[in-house]
Structure formats: structure tokens, C-alpha cells
Amino acid sequence: MRKLKVNIYRLMAEKDIRNVTELAADIEMSPKQLYGIMNGKTTRIDFGTIIKLCTYFDCEVSELMTLVEEKSAV
């Protein structure tokens, strides 16, 4: 099975952003909502949010998130 991997932590490190609160303020989003996206706890992401994140990080959607194979528990 595949799952969506969100790469915000990596993008934050590349831009030297040290905390989620700073990023959330910069993109006008609540830290709680942003944490949910970053930790895979949210089930829906608004297109506007994706655009804000891609614009902020100057990246493509494929750099922001990727499909990966989920490791099966054996």
C-alpha cells in the first residue's frame, strides 16, 4: 500500500526554519493545523494550503509531498 509523505521538515531545514510556529505565522496558518499536515494526521489538504507551502518554499508539489510504499508490519 502507498501513502503520502510530506517533506515539510526537510524543506524547513533547508531554509533554516527552526520551528513550526514561525512557519505557520509566515504562511498564515495555525500551528496545530500545520503539525497535523506534517505528521500525517490530517486527511485533507486544501489546494490553497498546498499553494502557500509551495510558494513559501519555492518548490514544486512533488518536492513538498511524495507517494511512498508503506512498510508492512510483519
PyMOL commands that set and color helices and strands:
alter all, ss='L'
color gray80, all
select helices_A, chain A and resi 8-14+20-26+31-38+47-57+61-64
alter helices_A, ss='H'
color red, helices_A
select strands_A, chain A and resi 2-6+65-69
alter strands_A, ss='S'
color yellow, strands_A
deselect
rebuild
show_as cartoon
